[in-house]
């Protein structure tokens, strides 16, 4: 009988140790719990939170906690319900708009409790809900960034697009590309970017309750080739000019195109007039069919797989097709006569058929409205005597020359008799 009692005591003691070990094991295991998956769905003013926990311990209670600080010094709590698929879910209602909350879980059994968190955040809003897509097709001066408006929160999205800047957290007050309205995906090409520069971008969408932003993305534009334009332009005529340029660095990629782009306005690009050249570190381009007496802006360009880079801008003015004339002098030689001298500096590329002096008592004499004295034809200096003038009268004198394109005049000289 004593032996039987001894065996019973041993079994009871062994069971006791097993239970204690089991309890300690439960305590240890629950302290190493982790989050397998987590999902947050917001629809103002409600947030639904779902999580799947990874542990071998028995879980008796899971409480979701929200706090505006990462230390959870002050938080709101909501018990979670175990679902058939093994996940836990709960719903927070009447949350204030546009407040950032951190999420963690208080997991408990009879032996211990443990807080677990992945520093997930949630914000409920009546503004649109959207994400920013990752940048792509990045060149030295452009990139594509888009967004996806997933929820309008019951109010139509009236504008959407991408804002970007060289500083963090850009808004619609920075550089902005607008792209349509409503729900769904969209993309924007950001152009005119600086090479080798870090940019920050966010998608945005606006409804009646305000503008919301997606997460910030960042990208760095590619390195640009080093391009130069030679100043000044050479061999300028009324209809042509030679502009030279080149590159000292290809930016790390093979140059595939080069030349000169030009325009009537500053900052020409390859979308304007272009004179291409065989790829070479230096090149001369003859710009033809130009307008006479017109100012042009030009700069060299080179292109590789990362885009097009431009050199410094120069400007030049084509010569006129009219004769270029100078009034050299005009002086009284008697009470009724003046000796005037002029010069035809250029015939404008067309033979001068007449030259001379026009004069009048009006301040701007012309051959159509004033009197004139003709002289021998040709390029160079000439002199004309103007006789039979009125005494004590002021006359205005200037040289002129005519070719098939029109009349060229020199400056006006005032002479008092």
C-alpha positions in Angstrom: 0.0 0.0 0.0 2.8 2.4 0.9 4.5 1.7 -2.5 1.2 2.5 -4.3 0.9 5.8 -2.4 4.5 6.6 -3.3 3.8 6.1 -7.0 0.7 8.3 -6.8 2.8 11.0 -5.1 5.4 10.8 -7.7 2.8 11.1 -10.5 1.1 14.0 -8.9 4.4 15.8 -8.4 5.4 15.1 -12.0 2.1 16.5 -13.3 2.6 19.5 -11.1 6.0 20.1 -12.6 4.6 19.6 -16.1 1.9 22.1 -15.5 4.4 24.7 -14.2 6.6 24.0 -17.2 3.7 24.4 -19.5 2.7 27.7 -17.9 6.2 29.0 -18.1 6.3 27.9 -21.8 3.1 29.8 -22.4 4.6 32.8 -20.8 7.8 32.6 -22.9 6.0 32.0 -26.2 3.5 34.9 -25.8 6.4 37.3 -25.2 7.8 36.4 -28.7 4.6 37.1 -30.6 4.8 38.8 -34.0 2.5 40.3 -36.6 2.1 38.1 -39.7 -0.1 40.5 -41.6 -2.0 43.8 -41.1 -4.6 45.7 -43.0 -6.2 49.1 -42.3 -9.2 50.4 -44.1 -10.5 53.9 -43.5 -13.8 55.5 -44.5 -14.3 58.7 -42.6 -15.0 58.7 -39.7 -14.4 54.9 -39.3 -11.2 52.8 -39.4 -11.3 49.1 -39.6 -8.2 47.2 -38.5 -7.4 43.6 -39.2 -4.3 41.6 -38.1 -3.0 38.1 -38.1 -0.7 37.2 -35.2 2.1 34.6 -35.2 2.6 32.6 -32.0 2.3 29.1 -30.6 0.8 30.4 -27.3 -2.8 30.5 -26.5 -4.2 34.0 -27.1 -7.1 34.9 -24.9 -7.5 38.6 -25.7 -6.3 41.1 -28.3 -6.8 44.8 -28.0 -6.0 47.4 -30.7 -4.6 50.7 -29.5 -4.3 54.0 -31.3 -2.1 56.8 -30.2 -0.8 60.1 -31.7 2.6 59.4 -30.3 4.9 56.5 -30.7 5.4 56.0 -27.0 1.6 55.4 -26.6 1.6 57.6 -23.5 -2.0 58.4 -24.2 -4.1 56.0 -26.4 -7.6 54.8 -27.2 -8.3 51.1 -27.1 -10.7 48.7 -28.8 -11.1 44.9 -28.2 -10.6 42.8 -31.4 -12.7 39.8 -32.4 -11.3 36.5 -33.6 -12.6 35.6 -37.1 -13.0 32.1 -38.6 -9.9 32.6 -40.8 -7.8 33.2 -37.7 -7.5 37.0 -38.0 -8.5 39.6 -35.5 -10.6 42.6 -36.4 -12.1 45.7 -34.8 -13.5 49.0 -35.8 -12.8 52.5 -34.4 -15.7 55.0 -35.0 -16.0 58.8 -34.8 -12.3 59.4 -35.3 -11.4 63.0 -35.9 -10.3 64.0 -39.5 -6.7 64.3 -40.6 -5.2 63.1 -37.3 -2.2 60.7 -37.6 -2.5 57.6 -35.3 0.1 54.9 -34.6 -1.3 51.3 -34.2 -0.2 48.6 -31.8 -1.8 45.5 -30.3 -2.0 44.4 -26.6 -2.0 40.6 -26.8 -2.8 38.7 -23.5 -3.3 35.3 -22.0 -3.6 34.3 -18.3 0.2 34.2 -18.0 1.4 37.4 -19.6 0.7 40.3 -22.0 2.8 41.7 -24.8 2.6 44.9 -27.0 3.4 44.3 -30.6 3.7 46.9 -33.4 5.0 47.5 -36.9 4.6 51.3 -36.5 1.7 51.2 -38.9 -0.2 54.5 -39.1 -3.7 55.5 -40.1 -5.5 58.8 -40.9 -9.2 59.1 -41.6 -10.3 61.9 -43.9 -13.2 63.1 -45.9 -10.7 64.1 -48.6 -9.7 61.8 -51.4 -7.6 58.7 -50.6 -4.7 58.1 -53.0 -1.2 56.8 -53.5 1.8 58.1 -55.5 3.3 55.7 -58.0 7.1 55.3 -58.3 9.0 57.6 -60.7 10.0 56.1 -64.1 11.5 57.1 -67.4 13.9 59.4 -65.6 16.1 61.5 -67.9 18.4 64.5 -67.3 15.5 66.9 -67.6 12.3 64.9 -67.1 10.5 62.1 -65.3 7.1 60.4 -65.2 5.3 60.3 -61.8 1.6 59.3 -61.3 -1.0 58.4 -58.8 -4.1 56.3 -58.1 -7.2 57.9 -56.5 -8.7 54.9 -54.7 -11.5 56.6 -52.8 -13.3 60.0 -53.1 -15.0 59.6 -49.7 -18.4 60.4 -51.3 -17.3 63.7 -52.9 -16.3 63.9 -56.6 -12.6 64.5 -57.3 -12.5 67.7 -59.3 -8.7 68.0 -59.9 -5.8 65.7 -59.5 -2.2 65.5 -60.6 1.4 65.6 -59.3 3.3 68.3 -57.4 7.0 68.4 -57.2 10.0 70.4 -55.8 13.6 70.2 -54.9 12.5 70.3 -51.2 10.6 67.7 -49.3 6.8 67.4 -49.0 5.8 69.5 -52.1 2.2 70.9 -52.3 0.1 72.4 -55.0 1.8 75.7 -54.2 5.0 74.2 -55.7 5.4 73.1 -59.4 2.3 71.2 -60.4 1.0 69.1 -63.3 -2.8 68.7 -63.5 -4.1 65.5 -65.0 -7.9 65.0 -65.2 -10.4 64.3 -62.4 -12.2 61.4 -60.7 -11.1 58.0 -59.4 -8.4 55.8 -61.0 -4.8 56.0 -62.1 -3.0 58.8 -64.0 0.5 59.7 -65.0 2.3 63.1 -65.4 5.5 64.0 -67.3 7.6 66.4 -65.2 9.6 68.5 -67.6 12.2 71.3 -67.5 14.0 69.6 -64.6 17.6 70.3 -63.7 20.2 67.6 -64.4 21.8 65.6 -61.6 19.2 67.0 -59.1 17.2 65.3 -56.4 13.4 65.9 -56.7 10.5 65.1 -54.4 7.0 64.4 -55.8 3.5 63.6 -54.5 0.3 62.8 -56.2 -2.6 65.0 -55.1 -6.4 65.0 -55.5 -9.0 67.6 -54.5 -12.7 67.2 -53.6 -15.2 69.5 -51.9 -13.5 68.9 -48.6 -10.0 69.8 -49.7 -6.8 68.5 -51.2 -5.1 65.2 -50.1 -1.7 63.9 -51.0 -0.2 60.5 -51.6 3.1 59.4 -50.1 6.2 61.3 -51.1 8.5 59.7 -53.7 12.0 60.9 -54.7 14.2 60.6 -57.7 17.5 62.0 -59.1 17.7 63.2 -62.7 20.5 61.9 -64.9 23.9 63.6 -65.5 23.9 65.9 -68.5 26.6 66.2 -71.2 28.8 69.4 -71.0 27.8 71.4 -74.0 29.0 74.8 -75.3 28.1 77.3 -78.0 30.7 79.6 -79.5 30.0 83.3 -79.4 29.7 85.2 -81.7 28.0 83.7 -84.8 30.1 84.0 -87.9 29.5 84.9 -91.6 26.2 86.6 -90.9 24.3 87.7 -94.0 20.7 88.7 -94.6 19.7 85.0 -95.0 22.3 82.9 -93.2 24.8 82.6 -90.4 27.3 80.0 -89.1 26.9 78.9 -85.5 29.5 76.6 -83.8 29.4 74.4 -80.8 30.4 71.1 -79.2 30.6 69.0 -76.1 33.4 68.2 -73.6 31.6 65.4 -71.8 28.9 62.9 -73.0 27.4 62.5 -69.5 28.3 58.8 -69.3 26.2 57.8 -72.4 27.0 57.8 -76.1 25.9 60.9 -78.0 23.4 60.1 -80.7 22.6 63.5 -82.1 24.0 67.0 -82.1 23.6 70.4 -83.8 22.3 73.9 -83.3 18.7 74.8 -82.4 17.5 78.4 -83.0 14.4 80.6 -82.7 13.1 84.1 -82.7 12.8 84.0 -78.9 15.2 83.1 -76.1 15.9 79.5 -74.9 15.4 77.6 -78.2 15.0 73.8 -78.0 14.9 71.0 -80.5 11.2 71.7 -80.8 12.1 74.9 -82.6 14.2 75.2 -85.8 17.2 72.8 -85.8 20.3 72.3 -88.0 21.6 68.8 -87.1 25.2 67.8 -87.6 27.1 64.5 -87.8 28.0 63.5 -84.2 31.3 65.2 -83.3 32.9 66.8 -80.2 32.9 70.1 -82.2 30.7 71.2 -85.1 29.9 74.2 -87.3 26.3 74.6 -88.6 25.2 76.9 -91.4 21.7 78.2 -90.6 20.0 79.1 -93.9 16.8 80.7 -95.1 16.9 83.2 -92.3 14.9 86.4 -92.3 16.8 89.6 -93.1 17.3 92.2 -90.3 16.0 89.7 -87.7 17.4 88.8 -84.3 17.9 85.0 -83.7 18.7 83.1 -80.5 20.7 79.9 -80.9 22.4 77.2 -78.8 24.2 74.0 -79.3 22.5 70.7 -78.3 23.5 67.1 -77.9 21.3 64.1 -77.3 22.0 60.7 -75.6 19.7 58.0 -74.1 19.1 60.2 -71.0 17.8 63.2 -73.0 18.9 66.4 -74.6 21.4 68.9 -73.1 21.9 72.5 -74.3 24.9 74.8 -74.3 24.9 78.5 -73.5 22.7 80.8 -75.6 23.9 83.3 -78.1 22.1 85.8 -80.3 22.8 87.5 -83.6 21.0 89.7 -86.1 20.9 89.1 -89.8 21.9 91.9 -92.0 19.3 93.9 -94.0 18.6 93.4 -97.7 18.3 97.2 -98.0 21.3 99.3 -98.7 23.3 100.3 -95.6 23.9 104.1 -95.9 25.7 106.7 -93.8 25.2 110.5 -93.9 28.8 111.6 -93.4 28.4 115.4 -93.2 26.3 118.4 -94.4 27.2 122.0 -94.1 26.2 125.4 -95.6 28.5 126.7 -98.3 26.5 129.8 -99.1 23.3 131.5 -98.0 21.3 129.2 -100.3 23.3 126.1 -100.8 24.6 123.0 -98.8 27.3 120.5 -99.6 26.3 117.0 -98.3 28.4 113.9 -98.2 27.2 110.3 -97.8 28.4 106.7 -98.1 26.8 103.4 -99.3 28.4 100.9 -96.9 26.6 97.9 -98.3 24.1 97.3 -101.1 22.4 94.6 -99.1 23.3 92.0 -101.6 21.4 93.6 -104.3 22.8 96.2 -106.7 22.1 99.8 -105.8 20.4 101.5 -108.7 20.3 105.0 -107.2 21.9 107.0 -104.4 22.0 110.6 -103.3 20.8 113.1 -100.7 17.2 113.9 -99.8 16.4 117.1 -97.9 13.4 118.9 -96.4 12.4 121.5 -93.8 10.7 118.6 -92.1 12.7 116.6 -89.5 12.6 113.2 -91.3 13.2 113.7 -95.1 12.4 110.9 -97.5 12.6 110.7 -101.3 8.9 110.3 -101.5 7.9 113.3 -99.5 11.0 115.5 -99.8 13.4 116.8 -102.5 16.4 114.9 -103.5 19.7 115.2 -105.4 21.1 112.1 -107.0 24.7 111.2 -107.4 26.7 108.5 -109.3 25.7 104.9 -108.6 28.0 102.5 -106.6 29.2 101.5 -103.2 31.4 104.0 -101.3 31.4 107.7 -100.5 29.8 110.4 -102.6 29.0 114.2 -102.3 26.1 116.3 -103.6 25.6 120.0 -103.8 22.1 121.2 -102.9 21.4 124.6 -104.4 18.6 127.2 -104.6 17.5 126.8 -101.0 15.7 129.5 -98.9 17.8 131.8 -96.9 17.6 131.8 -93.1 15.9 128.4 -93.1 16.7 125.2 -91.3 17.1 122.1 -93.5 17.3 118.4 -92.6 19.7 116.3 -94.7 20.3 112.6 -95.1 21.9 110.2 -97.6 19.9 107.4 -99.3 20.4 104.5 -101.7 17.9 102.3 -103.5 18.1 98.6 -104.6 15.5 96.2 -105.8 14.5 95.4 -102.1 13.8 99.0 -101.1 15.4 102.2 -99.8 18.1 102.6 -97.2 18.7 105.9 -95.3 21.4 107.3 -93.3 21.0 109.4 -90.1 19.6 112.9 -90.4 21.8 116.1 -90.1 20.3 119.5 -89.3 21.8 122.5 -91.2 20.8 126.2 -90.6 21.3 128.6 -93.5 
